[in-house]
Every structure is written in structure tokens, then in C-alpha cells.
Amino acid sequence: MKIKSIILTAISLTLLLSCSTKKEVLPFRNAALPIDQRVDDLISRLTPEEKVAQMMNSTPAIERLGIPAYNWWNEALHGVARAGKATVFPQAIALGATFDDKALLETFTIVSDEARAKFNQFQKEKQYDIYKGLTFWTPNINIFRDPRWGRGMETYGEDPYLTSVMGVAVVKGLQGDDPNYLKTHACAKHYAVHSGPEPERHSFDATVTPRDLWTTYLPAFEAAVKIGNVQEVMCAYNSFEGKPCCNSDKLLVDILRNDWKYDRIILSDCSAIHDFFQPNGHHTYKDAATSSAAAVLSGTDLECGNQYKSLVEGLKQGLIKESEMDVSLRRLFRGRFKLGLFDPADKVPYSKIPYSVVESKEHIAKALEMAQKSMVLLQNRNNTLPLSKNIKKIAVIGPNANDTTMLWGNYNGIPSQTVTILAGIRNKMPKAEISYERGCGLIDNDKTITVDYNATASKAAQSDVIIFVGGISPRLEGEEMRIDVKGFKGGDRTDLELPNVQKEMLKALKATGKPVIFVVCTGSALALNWEDSNLDGILNAWYGGEEAGTAVADILFGDYNPAGRLPVTFYKSVDQLPAFKNYNMAGRTYRYMTETPLYPFGYGLSYTTFSYKNGNLSSNAINMSENVTLSFDIANNGKMDGDEVAQVYIRNPKDMNGPIKSLKGFKRINVKAGQTTTVSFELKPDAFMTFNDATQTFDVVPGKYIVYYGSSSADKDLQSLELTIKGLN
């Protein structure tokens, strides 16, 4: 009996120890439960202090629940950024110039593959700090309303429709198409009326007409929300109609939450909450606690910054209730659950993406393709381009010719290798004698180089062709920069001119009598008046990413037929623009500009010639709820295959306050030499919507509309058809 008792006691102790060491599976860890149930369970386990800590971008670990730290801040503007090695695609404005949303979707599917691969590796290494997460604050879908804005290069241009289409492509590429898990989060920024000036962004108050708000500044955000299912929206630094954007009931509550039914995450731009109570900021609240409570109650769930730590004090003061913070926490944790961050890796399909995809050969090839597609041929006098591969001597000159980091733009990753424009030309023409010298700096007061125009021109005159690579740089234009030199201030520009030192160098080179090709690197429009009238060729190469040099050489020497189109108007000077701080659209962009620009929106040359013919509408008269199909033929009349970007614009002549014309469709198509292709566009009722100033709503108004189709927004490049929309009987 004694032995039996001992055995039973031992068994009991074993069972007791087994039960006590067995970990309880908490409901929020149970992947079989509905997400909302899991989220509520997790939130119920948090203290008020823990809740507050989870509402800032750098969230600490909750060790007692086994939750690791997470940092929400990550970037992927044109490739995974700021986290080491990644494929660097062309800058966003260049991607806009491709006018190819399908290729952009493919590009950002690649970007999100690299994002997941890097995240998977960081998780293995237990790295949880900034730029290591899956929540990417991309795309920037602000409207590039004024070329002086330094951050315009981060956008897809000046047009609401183009920006909407391209923005949705980016969002879908980043977020993936798995039915259960999000690949990453995309974030539409900066909501909503935001485009400079950079030095005043923390205090500036933007005011626009309801028409401009709804027809220019909001459409891309609405598309990202309703079509793209974007998971995050970032509110902007500036105020809108007297209230900081991150505290704007009109923008966040009335429009975003109530009108568009957006129920996902709103986050602040970095330190935007701090601006609420700063004397040199908006100064709309007295301190951090009142500012933070107001932001959360307006719907700003997550702060990039650390002012939200004052919410602990806000709870004590009764400025906000814990249940009100829980509303934001549900959105935040739901977003993390949808990424699979609380599930076993084997349940999340994206966890299997290996690190070997990062900057793979296939991804580099896509970077080259997008660089090729983005570049815009602005001038080709006497068909000087493409250059013959039999050229013996080439002079490459200019401050951007051998610059690697300029090609990366801003918000960039770091490629393993970058092909500069000089290297691209040398690789293309290994048998030619290629001389190189910088010649001059980017700006007039660059003291790092002594400029001798005559000496440089004299050397260049010994060559058969001169390729000057200049323009500007992300070191001159960008986000709130500490720069104040002629033509540039705080990241913005004060004029549109090419810096004089470059213009004088170009004049000296032109005086040699040799053909001069200007490769322009820029993130925005330049007033290239003299250059357009005098140089033999101008290629806008933007900030073209890691394969930019190869792409430039491919185009210059005829291995790629350029077909990029300008996503912005190139003005002749700032005299054609309203004041920079004026956010009204009158006189701005191709939609409202009555003067003739240097190069129009949608413009770009080719090495072949295309003609448009046989335009036809499926019906010349439709009801307000009907679709109509526009079709026309595009013939390639030249001897070289090439892409053409067909563009469709619509005008309502009765809309006296409306745009002159508005882009409503585009397609990039390849047409073989000597061939003709038929192109069709289905135009739905929303293409004919007119803003009603009295009701501040959109209606399809009966009457006659003009449907334009052609190769750019310029009247000379368009043909037109008339369409009647009938009223109710």
C-alpha cells in the first residue's frame, strides 16, 4: 500500500507540474477566432499606460503578453527605403511619367516582395526598430499644383485622374491580393490640401474653394480609400481652413470617416501634433495633453512622434476617455492582425518570401524598364537623336554625369550598384573615345569647382557630339531643407530657371558648332526656353534610379524608343504662375492655364511618328446613366517600333468655373512600325461629372460635351468629338 501511495503521489505531482507549465493560449493568439474578437481580447488586457504607448509609431514590447516591439514608420516611395539594400526604382514623378499603371502595379508588387523578404529577415534577427516593419508611408498622392514645391518629385504629377490611377496601382501592389492577409500596409499621404511652401508647413493655413477641394485635392485620396482599400491615411502638417489637418473635423470626420466610410488607420505626419501647441506652429491648443486628446477625438489614431504620451495625463484630466482611445486601438491592432503579426509564420503566405529576391536580377531588370519608360524626349532638332553607334569621339560633361546618389532621388534605399549616366554611355559605346569632365557645378556659387567655360568647350570641340548632363538634384529640392541659394529656398524653388552656370556652359558648348544633347535630371519642371530653342536634343531623365545610366544610353543610341510623357506642365517662367502660397487652381496646370506653356502636360516625343484617325463614339447621344465607348486608330508611320500614350480629355462647355479640359483616360500601347492599332476607352458617367457649386456635389448635367483624344493636352495634339448627354424625359 505504501508503494502504491508513493506511485499515485508521483503521478499527481507530474500531472500538476505538467498543467502548471503548460502555457495558456490567450484568445488574441488564437488564429481561428474572428479578428475583431481577438483585437477586443488583447485591448482588454492592456493597462491605460500600455494603451497610450501603443498609439505612437515606436511601440514598446508588452513582455507579459509576449508581444514584441513594433515601429510603424517605414518608407517605400520608389523601392524599400532607409533599410539598407533594395532595388531603387525611378523617383515617383518619373514613375508618373510612364503613364503605365499596369507596369506600376508590377513594380510595387516587386517592392512589397522585397519589403516582406526584408521583414522576414529582420524578424529572424529580432530587429524591431524604425524602417524594419510592414507599414509603409507611401504613396504621396498630393497634387503637384506648383513646380516650385520641393516635394513634388514624390508625387505622380499635377493631374487628379493620373494621380488617382497611379496611386491605386501603388496601393494594390503594396498590399497584395491574399484573401486573408495583407502583404504590407500602404498609406495615402499627405491628407489633404498640402503642397508647400516647405519652410512654412508647420504653420501654414491652406484655404481653397469647395470646387478646388473636391475636384483637385481630394479625388486621389478618395480613389485610394474606395478603390485601393488603402490601410492608412496620413494627415498633413499644415492647417486647413484654420484647423490643423490632423485635427480637422471636416477632413477627417465629415469627409474621410462619414462620407467615404473609411474605418481604418489615420496617422499624423511626424511631429504634426507638436505643431498644435507651438507658438511658431499652429498654436491652436495650449499644451501636449489638450492637443493629443483633440487629435485622437478627431480620428487621428496613431502619432508619428511622442506627444501622445501626454494622453496618460489627458485621461486623468478628463480630456479623453479610455473607451475613446480604444476606438483608435481597435483600428491599430486590427491593422497589425491583418498583417499576420500575431499569427504563426506558417499561416502567413508572405512569410515564405526569401531574402534572395531583394535586388534580384529580375528586379533590377524592372528598374531598367521603368527608367526607360519614364524618360521624356523634349526636343529632337533635325532628328539628331538617336545618335549613331559609329560615332568615334564623345564628350560627356556636366555636374550630374557621374553622380550616383542624385539618381536615387529621396526616400530611397541603397542599391548594390548604380549605373551613372557616364557609365551607361561608356558601357554602350566601348569602342568610342569618351572624354569626361564635370565642367561646372549644379549652382552658381558652387565653390568646389573652378569654371572655365572656354577651356571646357575647347576640349569638347574635339569630339563628334557633346552630351551635357545637368539639371538639378535632390540635394537642392526636397523636404524642408536647410538651403538658401539663388533659385532655391528651404527645399522649394524660387524660380524655374536652370542655374546660370549651367546655362552659360551650354552656350559655350553650343558655340563649338558640334551637336549638343542635354540630359536633364530633375524632379520637377524647368524653364528650358533657351535650351529648347538652341540645343539639338533634350532628354528629361528625372532621378532615374539605379539603372538610369543604362536607360539614358539605350535611348540616346536608339536601343529604346522613348515614350515617357510629362505628368506636369513645363512653364516658360514663374510669370505664368499665380503666387506660390495661393492654393486656388485658377491659372494653374493644364486644366486651368490659358497661356501657352513651354511643354504641355502629357507631352513627349518619339523616334517615330504616330497619327490618330477614325475617331468614333458608340453613340453621339446617351442618357445620364449610360456608358459610351470612344475608339480610334493609331498608326505608326515611321520605321521604328514604339510606344504611344493615348490620352482622353473631356470638357463641359457649360461649366463656366470648370477646367478647360480634364484627363479621363490614358493607355500606353506598343505599335509596330507601319502598323495601325485600334484603341478603345469606355467612358462611364463619372467621367462626365460636373461639380455643383451650390450643393457642393457632383452631377451629370445634360448638355453637349467635347471628348478629346490625342497625344498630349495641347489643343494642336488633340482631335475632338461632340457628345450629347440627354436629360430625364
N, C-alpha and C positions, 0 to 999 in steps of 0.2 A: 504493500500500500504506500509505503514511504517513497519508493522509487517511482510509482505511478504518479504520486503527487508532485514530485520534483519535475517529472516529464511534462505534466499539464501546466505547471507554473512556467516552465521554459517556453512552451508553445504560446502561452498567453502573453509573455513578455515579448516574444518575437513578433506576434501579431500587433501588439501595442506599438512597438518600435516601428514596424512597417507602416502602420497608419499615421504615426506622427511625422515620419519623414517624407511621406508621400505628399507632393505639392498639390495644393488645391488649384484647380483650373478655374480662374475667375471668368465670369460671363464675358467680359470685354475681350478675353483671349480666345473665345470660342468662335471660330470662323464659320460655324454652321448657323449661328444666330443672325438675325437681321442687323444691318449696320446701325440703325437708329437705336436698337435695344443695347447694342454693345457700347455705343457712344454714351448713352444715358447712364449705363452702369459705371463706366470709367469716371464720368464727371461727378457722380455721387460719391466717389471715393476720395475726391480731392478736397484739401483744405482751401479756404479763401486765398491764402498766400500762394498755394500751388497753382490755383486757377489763374491768378494775376500773372505769375511767372510764365504761363503757357500762352500769354497773349502778346508777347514780344518776339521779334524774329529769332533771337537767340534763346531757345527754351532749354532750361536745365533738365537733367535727368530726374526722374522720380524713382529713386532706387528701391524704395519699399514695394513698388509695384512692378519693378523690372523694366521700366520704360527708359530707354537711353535718351541722351540729349538730342535735340534736333535744331538745326538752323535753317530757317525758311529762305534766307537770302541766297539766291543763285541766279546766274545770268546765262543767256544763250541767244544773244541778239543775231549773230550770224555764225553760229557754232558754239559749243560749250565754252564758256568764258571763265577766266580767272582761276582755273583749277588745273593749270599745267597743260600737258599735251592734249591737243584736239585739232580736228580739221578746221581750218579757218576759211570760211566762205567769204565771198564779197560782202562789203558793207550793205546794210539793209536798203539804202537808197538805190544801190546798184541792183539788188535783187528785185526791187520795184521796177527798174528799167528793163528787166527781162520781159515784162508783160506776159509771164508764163506761170500761172498759178498751179498748174499740174506739176511742173518742174520744181516749184517752190514747196509743194506738199512732199514731193520725193526728197527734197533737200532736208526738210525738217523731220522727216522720218529717220533720215540718217543722223541728224543732230540728236534726236531722242534715243536712238540706238546707242550713240556714244555716251549720252547722259546716263542711261541705265548701266552701261558697262562700267563707267567710272564710279557710279554709286555702288554697284555690287562690290567693286574692289575696295572702296572706302569702308564699306561695312565690314568686310573681312579684316581690315586693318584697324577697325574700331575708331575710325576718324569721323567725327560728327560736327566739325566746326563749319565756319562760313564757306560757301561755294562747294559744299560736299553733299547737298541734299537733292531733292527731286522737284522742288518748287521753283520754276524759272520765271523771272520777272521780264517776260518777253511775250508778245511783241509791243513795240512802241507804235501805236496807231494814231498818234496826234497828226493833225493836218499841217503840212509844211506850207503854211499860208504866206510866209515871208522868207526869202532866201538869206536874210541876214541872221536868222536864228541858227546858232551853232549846233544844236542837236537835231536839226532837220535831217542830217545824214542817217539818223537812226530810224527814220520813218520810211514809208513807201511812197511819199510824194504829196502833191498838193490836192489830189482829187479824192473825194469821199468814196466814190464807187471803186476805183482801183484799190484804195486803201482797205476797203471792206473785203474785197475778194482776196487780196493777198494776206490780209490779217487772218481771215478764216482758214486759209491754207496753212499758215504757220501754226495756228492753234490746233488744228486737226493732226498735223504732223507731229507735234509735241505730245499730244495727249493720247494718241494711239486709238485703236479700234477694238480693243478687247471688251467683251460684254460685261466683265466683272471687275476689272481693274483698270485704273488709269496708268498710262505709261509714265507720264510726268504731269505736272500742272503747268499750264500756260497762264499768263497774266496780261490782261489788256491794260496798257498804261499810256499816258497819264490822264486820268479821267477828271475833267473833260476838256475844258477850254484852256489849253496850255501850249504855248509855243514862243516863249521868250517875253521880254529880254532876260537872259540868264542872270546878270548881276542883280536883278530885282525880283527874282522868282519867289523869294521868301516873304515878300510884302506886296507884290503886285496884285491889283484887283482888275480882273478881266470882266468887261461888260460887253455884251453883244445883243443884237436884236433877236427876238424869238425865231425869226426866219433863219438867220445865220446859225443859231444854235442847233436847230433841228435839221437843216439841210446841209450843213458843212461840218460842224464839230461833233455831232452825235452819231451819224449813220454807221461809222466803222465800229463803234462800241456796241451799238445795238446788234449789228451783224455778229460780232464776236460772242455776244450773250445768247442770242436767239438761234443762230445757225451753228456757231462754233462750239457752243456749250462750254465756253471758257470757264475755268475753275476759280480764277482770281481776277479782281479788278483793283488797280492801284489808283487811289485818288491823288490829285496833283498838289504841288506846293502852294500855288497861288490861290488867291481868293476868287470867287465868282459871285458877282453882284453883292459884294460886301461881306461875304462869309467864306472862311477857308474851305477849299474844296472837300477836305476830309471832315467837314462839319456842315456841309451844305444839305439841308433838308430837301431842296429842290432837286439837286443832282442825285443824291444817294437814296433818299426815301421816296420822293414823288416819282422820279423817273426810273431809277435803277431797280429799286425794290418793288414798288407798286405797279408802275406802268409795264415794265419789262419782265416782272415776276422773277427777278434774279434772287436766288436763295443761297448763293454760295459766298465765297470769302471776299471781303473788301479789306484791303490793307493800305496803310499810309505810305507815302514816299518817305524816304529816310530823313528823320528829324522834322517831319512836317508838323507833328503835334507840338514840338518845341516852339515852332513859329507862332503858335496860337497866342502865347503869352509873352513873347519877347517884345521889348519896346521898338526894336528895329525890324520886327516881324509884323504880323497882323495885329497883335495886341488886342485881341477880342476877348481874352479871358485873363484873370488875374494871376493864375499860377498853374502848376502842372496838374494838380488834382482836378480842378474845375475843367481844365482843357481836356484831360483824358476822359473824364466822365462824359463830357459833351460829345466827344468823338465817338465813343462806344454807343451812346444813345442815338447817334445819327447813323449808326450802322458800320462804323469802321472797326472791324473785328480784330485786326492784327496791326501792331505798330512796328515799323522798322525804326528802332530806337529804344530808349529806356524810360520814357516819360510815364508809360503805363504802370510802372512800379508804384506810382502815386495812387493807383486805384485802391490799394490797401487802405490808405488814408481816406480816400473818397468813400469807401464803404463805411468807415467809422463816422464820417461827417454826414452820411445820408445823401451824398451826391448821386449815388448809384446803388442799386440793389444787387445782391449776389445772383438772383434769378435773372436779372437783366444781363449780367456778364455771361451767364450760362447760355444765352441765345447765341452769342458770339462763339463761345467754346464749342457748341454743337457743330457749328459750321467748320471750325478749325479742325476738330478731331474727325469729323466726317471726311474732310479732305484727306487727312492722313490715313484713315482706314481704307479709303478708295485707292490709295497708292499701294496698299498691301503692307504698310509699315508695322502692322500689329499681327500679321499672319505669318505662318511658316513659309520660308522661301520657296519650298517645293510647290506651294499652291499658287504662286505668282509667276505667270509665264515669262515676264520680263526679267526675272532674276536669273534666267539661264543665258542672257546675252553676255558673251565673253569679252574680256578686255581687248582681245586681239582685233576687234572691229574698229578700235579707236585709230583714226588716221590710217585706215587700211588703203590698199591700192584703189579699191572701188570708190572709197570716199574722196580720195584725192582726185580721182577722175571726175567725180561730180563737181568738185570745187573748180576744176578747169572748165567744165561745161558751163557752169553758172557764170564764171568770169567771161567766157566767150559770149554768152547770151546777153550779158549786161552792158557790154561796151557799145557806145553810140558814136557812129561816124557823123560828125557835124559838118565837115567841109571836105570836098574832094575835087579841087580845081583841076580842070583838064584831065580828069581821071588819072591823076598822079599815082593814086593807090589802086590796086595793090602794087607794091614795089617788086621789081624783077629780082629773082634769086640769082641772076647773073651779075648783080652789082659787085664791083670789086672793092670799093672803099666806102665805109660808112662812118660818119662822125656821130657819136651819141653824147649829148651834152645836157646838163640840167640838174637841178638840186634834187629831183625825185627819181633820177635814173637808177641810182644804186642804193635806194633807201628801202630797207626791209620792213621796218616797223610801220612806216607810213601805209603800206599795203594792208596792214592788219585792221585799219580803222580804229574804232574804240569799242569798249565792251567785248574784248576779244580773248580767245585762247592763244596758246603758243604752239605753232606748228613745228614739226621736226625739221622742216626745211622750207624755205621760201624762195621762190624764183623771182628775183628782181627783174625789172624791165630790161636793164642792161644784160643780165644773164640770159633772159629769154631771147634777146636778139643775137647774142653770141652763140647760144645753142642752136638757133635756127640757121645761122649763117657761119658755119665753122671754117669755111674756106675764104671768107671775106676778110679784108684788113679792117678791123674795127678799132677806132680810137675813142677814148672816153676822157672827158674831164667835166667836173661839176660846173665850172664856168661862173656861176653866181649862186647866191643863197636864195631861199624862198622869199625873203622880205628885204626891204631896202636897207635896213640897219643891221644886217647880219654881219657881225664883226669877225666871224670865223673864217672868212674867205675874202681875199683881195680880188676885186672885179676889174678885169682888163678886157673890155668888150672887143677891142680891135685885135688883141693878141689871140683871143679865143676864136674870133671869126676868121682870122688869117689861117690858123691851123685847120679849121673846119672846111675852108675853101679848097683844101687839097683832096677832099672826099667827093664822091659822086652824089651823095644825099646826106642831109643833116636831119637827125631826129632829136628834137629838143623835148625833154621830159620835165615838165614843171607843174604849175598849178598851185594848190595849197596843201594843207596837211592836217591830220587830227591833232597835231601839236599847236595848231593855230585856231581851229574851230572845234567846239565841243562843249562839254558840260561845265558851266561855272568855272572857267579857267582864270588863272592869275596871269593875264596877259593884256598889255595895253600898248600896242604899237600901231603905226599907221595902218588903217583899214580893219583893225581887229580890236575888240574890247571884251574882256570877260568871257571869252568863248564865242561871242557873237561877232558879226562883221559890221563895220560902219559904212562900207561901200561894197560894190560888187566887182571892182576893177582887179585885174591881175596886177600884183605888186610891180611897181615901176621898174625895179631892177631886172625882172624877167622880161618885161616888155621891151626895154632897151636892148637886152641881149638878143631877143628875137629880131629886132630891127637890124642889128649888126649882122646877124646870121643871114637874114633875107638879102642884105646888100651884097652878099658874096655872089649872088646870081644862081646859087645852087638850090635845088628843091629843098624846102624846109617843111618837115612834118612835126606838128605839135601834138604830143601825147599829154593830155590834161588829166591830172589826178586831183580829184575834188569830191567833196560830199554834198555840194550844193551848186547853184547856178553862178556863173561868172559872166561878166560883161565883156565878151571877147570881140568887140567891134573891129578894132584894127586887125586883129588876128584873122577874123573871118574874111576880111576884105583883101588881105595880103598874103597869107600863108597858103601853101599848096595842099595841105591836108591837116585836119584836126580830128583827133580821136579822143573822145571822153572815156577814160579808163576807170574813173571813180577811184575808190580804195578797193582794189580788186581781189584781196585775199592772197592765200599762199601760192596760187598758180597764176597770178596776174601777169607775170612776165611772159610766161608761155602763151597766154591768151593774146596779149598785145602783139607778140611776134607772129602768131598764127594769122592775125588779122592784117597786120602791115604787109606780110608777104604772101597773102592770098590763100592760105590754107583754111581759113574760116571766113565766110561771108558775113559781115556784121549786120545785125538786125535789132540791136537794142533801141529802145525809144525813151525819150525824155519823160520822166514822171513829174517833172517840174518845168515851169516856164523859165526860159533864159531871157531876162530883161536886158534892154540896152544900157540901162543905168538905174540907180536908185530914184532918179527923177520920174521914172514910170511907176513908182510905188507910193502908196499912202504912207503916213508915219508908221514906224515900226510898232509903236505901242497901241495903235488903233486896230482893234480886233474885228471891226466890221469888214465884210468881204468886198464892198464896193471898190472897183478898180483893181482887185487882186485876182491873180491866177487867170487861166484861160477862160474861166466861167464868167468872169465879170470885167475883164480887161477890154477896153475899147481901143487902146493904142496897139500898134504893131510891135511885137517883141523881136528880139534878135533871133531866137529859135522858139517855136511854139511847143506847147505840151504835146506829147505823142510823136514828136519829130525824130527822125533818124534816117540816114542814107544807107544805101546798099551798093554792092558792086554789080548788081544787075538792075533792071528796070521792071516795074510792075505796072499794070494798068487794070482799072476797075471798070466793069461793064455789065450790062444786062441786069441792073438792079430791079428788084421786084418785091412787092408786098403781097402776101397771100390774099389780102383783101384791102381795098382802099378805104373801107368804112367798117368800123366794128362797134360793138356795144362796150360800155364801160367795164364790163367784167370779162371780156374776151381777150384771148391772146392773138398776136399777129406774128407771122413769120416773115422776116426780111431775108432775102437771098440775093447773091450777086456772084459774079465770076471774077477771079483774079488771075491774070495772065502774066507769066514770067516771059518778058520779051527779050531778055538778054541771053548771054552764053554761059551763065554760071548759075548753078542751083542756089537757092537761098530761102531764108525765112522772110515772111511778111507779117506784120502785125496789123490785122484788120480791126478798125475801130468804128464803133457806132455811137452816135450822139443824137440827142433829142432836144427839141426846143418847142416850148409852148408860146407862140407869139402873143397870146393874150395875157400872159403872166408878166405884167409890166415891171414888177420888182424882182423877177426871177433871173436866172442865169441866161446868158446869151445862148449857150448850149451846154449840155451835160453828158459826160460819158455814161453809157448804159450797157456797153458790151465790148469785148475785145477777144480776139483769138490770134494766137501765134501759130502760123501754119507754114509748112515747107512746100515750096513749089519748084519742081524741076525746071531746068532751062527749056524754054519752048513749050512748056505745058500750061494748061489752064485748070484751075480748081474752083469748084463751086463752094461757097461758104454760106452757111445759114445761121441766123440768130432768131430764137424765139423770144419775142418781147412780151412780157407779162404786164398786167395792169399796173404793177408797182413802178414800171419804167416810165409811166406817164403821170405819176402822182405830182400834184401841184400843192404847194403849201398855202393854206388859207390863213392869211394874217389875222382875220377877225376871230376865228375859232382856234387858231394855233393847232390845226390838224391837217392831215393830208387828204386830198380828194382827187379823184379822176374827174376832170372838168370837161364837159362836152365842148367840141370845137375842132379846129384844124391844127394839126401838129406837123412839124417838119422833122423827118427822120433823115439824118445824115450818115453817110458811110464813106470810109476812105482811109488814108494812111497817116493822118495827123489831125489835130484840132483846127489847123488853119483852114480858112474857107477855100483857098485855092487847091487844097488837097482833098476836098470833100465833094461828093455828089449828094443830091437830095431827092427825097420822095415826099409827097404830101399824104397824110393820113387823117381821116375824119373819125372822131370818136363821137358816137351818137348819144344823145341824152335819153332819159326814160320817156317812153311813149305815154 
